[in-house]
Amino acid sequence: MSVTLELPDDIGFRLLDDPEHAEPDIRRELAIALYREGKLPPGRAAQLAGMDRWDFEKLLVERQVPMPWTKENVENEMNALRRN
């Protein structure tokens, strides 16, 4: 799936300061936000961020994002591992 995002000029110009990293930075921030909201389990969020699972979890620790493990999280992770 491809998504196009229109940004206000002032934000777009900030991203143009470092256009090579704009997409990876946005993907990483989106992955963190979706994980924080409980919409993605850690493995899928790491995949969206373009990171391996352990580096993504280190990033969550650095950002002080709580990483609660519920029964549902564990089941989602197990199902994701079975699909891959």
C-alpha positions in Angstrom: 0.0 0.0 0.0 1.2 3.5 -0.8 0.1 6.6 1.1 0.6 10.2 0.0 0.7 12.8 2.8 0.3 16.5 2.1 2.1 18.6 4.7 2.0 22.4 5.4 4.9 24.2 3.6 6.7 25.0 6.8 6.9 21.4 7.8 7.8 20.2 4.3 10.7 22.6 4.2 12.0 21.2 7.5 12.0 17.8 6.0 13.8 19.0 2.9 16.7 20.0 5.0 17.5 16.3 5.1 15.4 14.7 2.4 17.3 11.4 2.4 16.1 10.7 5.9 12.6 12.2 5.7 10.8 8.9 4.8 12.7 6.7 7.3 12.2 9.3 10.1 8.4 9.6 9.4 8.1 5.8 9.2 9.9 5.4 12.6 7.8 8.1 14.2 4.6 6.5 12.8 5.6 3.1 14.1 6.3 4.5 17.6 2.9 6.3 17.6 1.0 3.2 16.4 2.8 1.0 19.0 2.1 3.5 21.8 -1.6 3.5 20.9 -1.7 -0.3 20.9 -2.5 -0.5 17.2 0.7 -2.5 16.3 2.6 -5.1 18.3 6.3 -4.5 18.7 7.4 -6.8 15.8 5.1 -5.2 13.3 5.9 -1.7 14.5 9.6 -2.5 14.1 8.9 -3.7 10.6 7.1 -0.5 9.7 10.0 1.5 11.2 12.5 -0.5 9.0 14.3 -1.7 12.1 15.0 -5.1 13.6 12.9 -5.9 16.6 15.7 -5.4 19.2 16.8 -2.0 17.8 13.1 -0.9 17.8 12.7 -1.9 21.4 15.9 0.0 22.3 14.4 3.0 20.6 11.3 2.6 22.7 13.3 2.5 25.9 15.3 5.7 24.8 12.0 7.5 24.1 10.6 6.2 27.4 7.6 4.5 25.7 6.0 2.0 28.0 6.2 -1.6 26.7 3.5 -3.5 28.5 3.1 -7.1 27.6 -0.5 -8.4 27.7 -1.7 -11.8 26.8 -3.0 -10.3 23.5 0.4 -8.8 22.7 2.0 -12.2 23.2 -0.6 -13.9 21.1 -0.2 -11.3 18.3 3.5 -11.7 18.3 3.2 -15.5 18.2 0.8 -15.3 15.2 3.1 -12.8 13.4 6.0 -15.2 13.9 4.0 -18.1 12.5 3.1 -16.2 9.4 6.8 -15.3 8.7 
